[in-house]
């Protein structure tokens, strides 16, 4: 079953690019034609790249990875927050702060500060031992941190990959991800540079419906990955990155030891079994002793009558 259909892409306007005077020549291979001064993106290629990106996201999440959703333009803000929240992934949809990836230790301190302010009751002046002015300043600080860091409050480490809407607008995020060699999945409009993206999806990054559709596809892939991860966990299969050869051999050796102990245990029990046999004889003798008086009583009963 296809991840998304050609009809869905057409109805969402994924095939519309930018004006012919605003384009990146590197995108030529993804462009089908132009119409009324607007480039038309080849949706056949888009379908193939969607399937490729879907498989990558699903595999990454199934192995325990996380996908950060990034899109701060107005057309993307709502769908980025909605879809990322649906699958429990971190997201940034307001403003990209420099160092969110490359200086994550400092960013993590700000996240901890946000969590501290979450527990403050800004309306309880008497019980907080703070003045109204101090509480007002803290409330403003909390609102600011919530706006910029609320989407990554549960992110404990840098993501395994990033999903980006409009690589030109999010150039800082692209630069940080490339510096850390974090795989980038992104929509490539006709004015984007495909060399910056590891898993491109040629399409319209300006239409709300197009952005919403493609972001939902990535979220669906993450959801499938989470299901695969939970299934693997119940089957006691590793959900993290593949182990090295020496680690697999070590685990196999540890697993073989309990199996050997289990094989030896029945043999030991079989050896001890004859020692317990007299107990069965004693039980039989006790039963005979109990039955004897009962039989004598039954024999004497007619005589008394």
C-alpha positions, 0 to 999 in steps of 0.5 A: 500500500502506497504511503500517499497517493498521486491524487493526494499530492495534487489536491494538496498542491505539492506540485507547485514550485516557485516562479521561474525567476526564483529557482535553484538550478540544482533543482532542475532534475526535480522539475517537470515543466513550467506553467504560467511562469511557475515551475511544476515539480515532478510528483513521480519523483516526489512519490519515490522520495516520500517512500524512501524518507518514510522507510528511513524515519520508520527504521530510525524510530524503531531502533530507539531514535527520535525525529525533531520536527522543525518549521517556524514559518506560519504555514508550518507552525500548526502542523509541526506542533500537531503532528510532532505532539501526536507521536511524542517527538520534539519540535520547534515551531516558533523561533530557532535559537542558535545552538539548539543542537550544537550547544545542547548542554546549555540549551538543556539548562534552559529546559530545566529552568522551564521545568522549575517554573512549571511548578511555580504558582504565579498567583500565590503571592502569600505562599511563594515568599516573593513579591508581585513584581518578582512573580510577574517577571518569573511569569514572563520568563516562563511564557518566553521559555515555553514559547521557544523551548516548550516543544523540546522540553522532554528531549534529553539528547540531540535527535537522531534526525530532523524533519525541516520545512523550508531549508532556506528559512531554517538555514541555521538548523540545517547548518547545525545538523550538518555540523553534527552529521544528523540526517536531514529530511526536508521538503525541497521547493524549486528554490532550495539546495538539494545538496544540503539534504540527505532525504529530500522530498521535492514539493511545495513548502509554502502551501499549508495543505502541502506542508500539512500532508507531508508532515503528517506522512513523516509523523505516520512513519514515526508512529509505525516505528514506535509500533515496531519498537514496542513489538520488538521490546515485547519479543525481547529484541534490542531496540537500539542501534545494532550491536558490534560483533564482539557484543553479540558474541558476548550476549550469546555466551551469556545466554548459553550459560543459563541454558547449560545450567537448565540442562544439568538440573533435570539430571541432578533431580533424576539422580536424587529420585531413588533417595525419596522412594522410601517416603512413598513406602512409608505412606503406603504402610500408614494407609494400611494401618489406617484401613485395618481398624476400619475393616475390623469394625465393619466385621464386628458390626453384624455380630453386635446386631 
